[in-house]
Amino acid sequence: MSTLRFKTTINCSNCVRAVTPTLNQEVGAGNWQVDTADTDKILTITSGQVFIDQLLTAVEEAGFKISPLS
């Protein structure tokens, strides 16, 4: 299982609630978390199969910016 990390603009509990259906659909419930206390609002995904381009598009369509961390 791989761990992927992304910088986002998901910055509060309301934002997390708004993006939850999208992330649950893309990577599955329980396979992601957002650290809203971090200045980069880090989204961490632990899932076996993630289509990164599809994930990026889905989160952007939900109204948030997202970019992979190196």
Backbone as a ProteinNet text record, in pm:
[ID]
protein_1_A
[PRIMARY]
MSTLRFKTTINCSNCVRAVTPTLNQEVGAGNWQVDTADTDKILTITSGQVFIDQLLTAVEEAGFKISPLS
[TERTIARY]
85.3	0	89.8	58.8	140.7	76.7	160	113	146.1	44.2	60.7	25.5	99.4	74	58.5	-37.6	-69.4	-86.8	-43.7	-70.8	-207.7	-293.2	-429.5	-471	-592.4	-655.7	-775.4	-775.2	-880.5	-842.5	-896.6	-839.6	-924.4	-1041.5	-1122.2	-1215.7	-1285.9	-1375.2	-1488.8	-1535.6	-1639.7	-1587	-1462.5	-1399.8	-1385.7	-1343.9	-1330.3	-1465.2	-1570.1	-1704.9	-1743.9	-1709.7	-1746.4	-1676.6	-1551.9	-1474.3	-1485.4	-1544.3	-1555.3	-1621	-1736	-1795.4	-1702.3	-1633.5	-1541.2	-1426.6	-1362.6	-1248.8	-1292.2	-1407.2	-1456.5	-1480.7	-1530.8	-1556.6	-1425.6	-1327.6	-1202.6	-1108.6	-1095.8	-996.9	-1055.8	-1182.5	-1247.4	-1243.5	-1353	-1361.6	-1255.6	-1191.7	-1089.7	-951.4	-939.2	-809.7	-746.3	-800.8	-746.9	-768.9	-687.1	-704.5	-640.3	-691.7	-636.8	-588.7	-464.7	-408.7	-432.7	-546.8	-580.9	-496.4	-424.5	-337	-204.4	-166.5	-42.8	-63.2	37.8	24.7	-2.9	38.1	14.1	-113.3	-187.9	-314.3	-296.6	-210.1	-166.3	-276.5	-306	-394.7	-306.1	-328.1	-253.3	-349.4	-308.4	-389.6	-310.6	-373.2	-313.3	-410.4	-382.9	-472.1	-390.7	-436.3	-365	-365.2	-476.4	-485.6	-546.9	-465.9	-511.5	-475.7	-573.5	-548.6	-528.3	-402	-367.5	-433.8	-429.2	-490.7	-640.6	-705.6	-848.7	-875.5	-790.7	-804.1	-787.5	-682.8	-657.7	-776.8	-829.2	-943.8	-1065.9	-1092.2	-1209.8	-1202.2	-1085.5	-1071.3	-1084.4	-1027.1	-1040.5	-1185.4	-1256.6	-1397.7	-1482.6	-1434	-1502.4	-1474.1	-1383.3	-1359.3	-1229.9	-1137.7	-1013.2	-892.5	-784.5	-659.3	-583.4	-511.5	-436.1	-314.5	-201.9	-80.1	2.4	61.1	142	263.8	299.7	425.5	531.6	652.7	760.4	829.1
-117.4	0	123.6	216.4	336.4	452.2	549	671.5	787.1	864.6	981.9	1106.3	1214.5	1340	1453.9	1542.4	1653.8	1781.6	1892.3	2024.9	2067.2	2118.8	2154.7	2290.3	2330.5	2447.1	2403.6	2279.5	2226.8	2271.2	2384.2	2447.4	2449.5	2387.4	2387.7	2267.7	2249.7	2133.9	2141.3	2260	2272.3	2231.1	2265.9	2224.7	2072.5	2013.9	1867.8	1802.5	1855	1801	1812.7	1924.8	1947.7	1850.7	1816.3	1730.7	1581.5	1550.3	1410.9	1319.4	1354.9	1262.9	1236.4	1339.1	1325	1230.7	1253.5	1169.8	1027.5	1011.9	876.3	800.1	868.9	803.6	769.8	859.1	839.1	738.8	744.7	660	572.1	592.1	510.7	574.2	560.2	612	545.9	624.9	571.8	564.1	598.6	592.9	729.6	831.5	965.8	1048	1153	1250.1	1381.2	1490.6	1623.2	1683.5	1730.9	1799.8	1949	1997.6	2138.6	2229.2	2173.9	2254	2284.8	2204.4	2227	2345.1	2427.4	2544.3	2506.1	2385.4	2339.5	2255.9	2239.4	2164.5	2030	1947.7	1823.7	1717.4	1670.2	1556.2	1433.4	1335.1	1209.5	1098	1022	911.3	782.3	684.3	551.1	454	421.6	335.6	256	139.3	52.9	103.4	160	201.9	341.3	436.5	574.6	621.3	673.8	734.8	882.8	925.3	1059.5	1167	1155	1257.5	1269.5	1157.2	1156	1219.1	1188.6	1245.6	1397.3	1445	1589.1	1660.2	1604.4	1664.9	1668.1	1558.2	1549.7	1651.6	1665.6	1761.2	1904.4	1932.9	2066.5	2095.7	1997.4	2016.3	2036.5	1987	2008.6	2148.6	2221.7	2361	2388	2292.5	2308.4	2291.6	2362.2	2344.2	2228.2	2155	2039.2	2020.4	1988.9	1959.1	1855.9	1762.8	1657.5	1715.6	1657.7	1691.9	1595.1	1646.2	1558.7	1492.7
0	0	0	-86	-95.6	-20.2	14.4	77.8	-14.7	-48.3	-133.1	-53.5	-79.3	-7.7	-107.6	-75.8	-163.8	-82.8	-139.9	-84.2	-136.5	-46.7	-87.6	-29.2	-66.1	-4.3	80.3	124.2	211.9	353	398	516.7	643	643.1	766.1	766.5	876.2	887.1	785.8	753.8	651.5	514.5	485.6	359.5	354.7	465.3	472	446.3	507.8	485.5	338.2	276	136.5	40.9	71.5	-18.7	16.9	130.1	175.2	72.4	14.7	-83.9	-202.9	-247	-360.2	-325.7	-211.9	-173.1	-141	-78.2	-50.4	-180.2	-280.9	-409.2	-480.2	-474.2	-547.5	-481.1	-347.5	-279.8	-169.8	-136.8	-34.7	103	173.6	310.4	397.1	480	569.5	507.3	379.9	312.4	292.6	356.4	339	465.7	478.6	586.8	544.8	598.4	569.8	700.6	701.3	817.9	799	849.5	832.4	921.1	1017.5	1102.8	1033.4	936.8	860.7	766.4	748.8	661.6	516.9	475.9	339.4	325.5	436	434	364.1	419.9	356.9	355.4	235.6	214.1	201.9	288.5	284.5	245.1	145.1	96.8	113.3	177	190.9	126.6	3.8	-72.2	-172.2	-202.9	-295.2	-438.2	-483.4	-621.8	-629.2	-676.1	-690.3	-831	-901.3	-1031.5	-1006.1	-1001.2	-956.1	-1040.6	-1172.1	-1256.9	-1229.4	-1211.7	-1181.7	-1045.1	-947.4	-813.8	-818.2	-886.7	-896	-958.9	-1065.7	-1133.2	-1042.4	-972.6	-885.4	-771.9	-709.4	-598.6	-651	-767	-825.8	-862.1	-914.1	-946.4	-820.9	-706.6	-578.9	-523.9	-591.2	-553.7	-479.6	-480.1	-405.6	-496	-461.8	-532.9	-469.3	-552.4	-505.3	-593.8	-530.7	-608	-532.8	-606.3	-542.1	-472.9	-361	-292.8	-339.2	-356.7	-400.5	-283.7
[MASK]
++++++++++++++++++++++++++++++++++++++++++++++++++++++++++++++++++++++

